[in-house]
Amino acid sequence: MIEITPSFSVDERELQFDYIRASGPGGQNVNKVATAVQLRFDITNSPSLASDHKGRLIRLSGKRVNTDGVLLIEAKRFRTQEQNREDAIQRLTELVRKSFEKPKVRTKTKPTKASKERRLNQKKKRGETKRTRSDSQNFE
């Protein structure tokens, strides 16, 4: 079980790990050893996530989710398979943790009476400036 929050955890059987060759550091091992990790997590069919969490997680994940609702996280930062596996799990837990935060509801506000008056005064002042310009051009 992977603990996301103290009250919520994801079963490791819901995760699928594939190991591939990574580009980048690794010396001679880079062409021999499959150190990069691809973590797949099926969001849409996950029994541990509620439907509102699934929607938020898909939105947060962006391009990392395919059309089937499977999240793909690629980790190739480290030289060892185990470190990359831990990195992928850590990134998944951060994403799921963020999906638990409910977005704040925006409350509509109206402009105050004073701000309306300031706006109208500025418009009148600007109009007056333009009017005086056209008057001065007629005298030339």
N, C-alpha and C positions, 0 to 999 in steps of 0.2 A: 504494500500500500504506500502510495506517495501522498504525504500530508501537504495539502494546500493551505488550509487554515486549521486551527485547533478543532473545529467542528466538521471539517470536510476533507475527504481524501479520495484519490482516484486509484482504482485497482490497476496494478501493473499489467494485468492481462488485457486491458483495454489499449495498451500501447504496443506498437510494433516497431522494432528496431531493425534497420538494414545497415550493413557496414560496407562502405565503398572506399576507393582510393581517394586520397585528398591531395589537392595541390598545395603548394607552399612548403614550409619547413619540414624537415624530416631526413635530410641527407640521402643516403643510399636506400633507406627504407621506404621513401616516398613512392617508389615504383613497385614495391613488393608487398607492403602491408596495407590492409584496408583499415585505416584509422578513422576516417570521417564517418559520422553517424547521421543517418536519416531517421528521425522519429516521426511516426505517423500516429495520429490520434483522430479517430472517427467521432467528430463532434455530434453529428445528427443522430447517430445510433447509440450514443453513450447513455447507459442507464443511470449513471451517477449525477449527471447534470440536469437541472430543471430547464424547461423550455425557454424561459426568459434569459437565463444564463447562456444557453446555447446561442441565441440570437446576438447577444452582446459580444460573445467570444468570436463569433464569425465576423462581426463588424470590426472588432479590434484586430483580428488577424490579417485582414486585407487580402493581399495576393498570395499569402501562404496557404489559403484554403482553396481547394479545387471545387469543381461544380458538384461533386458528390458529398461535400461537407467534410472532407478529410483534411486535417491540418498537417502540414509537412514542415518540420523544423530540421534544418541542416546544421550540424555542428562540426566544424573542422579547425577550430582555433588552436587546439593542443596537438601534441605529437602522439599521445597514447589514446587508444580506443576508449579506455575507461574514463579518462578525463573528459573526452568529447561526449560520452554518454551522460555523464553527470551535468555537463554544460547544457545539453539538450533538455534534460529533465528540469533543470533550474529555469530555463527560458520558458518551458511549458507552464511551470507553476506560477511564474510571474504573470503570464498572460491570463491564466485562469483566475488568479487572485484579482487582477484588474477587472475582469468581467463580473466579479461579485459586487463591485462598487456601483451603486445605482447612480445614473446621471442626474444632476440637479435639474429640477424643472424650472424653466425660465418663467418668471412672472412679468406680465406686461405692465409697463408703467406709463403714465401720462405726463406730458410736460407741465411744469408748474405755471401758475398765473404770471409770476415774475419773469420766468424764462420766455413766455410768449410775448410779454410786453417788451423785453429787451430785444427780441428778434424783430418785432415790428418797428421799434425805434431805429435799429440799425438799417432796416430796409428804407425807412423814411429819410434817414440821413444820407444814404447812398443815392437815393433818387434825387434828393436836393442837390447833391454834388454834381450829378449828371445834368440836371436842369440848368444849373448855373453855367456849365460848360457851353451848352447850346446857346444860351443867352449872350455869352461873351463873344461867340463867333458871329452873331448877327450884326454886331456893332462895327466890325472891321470893314 
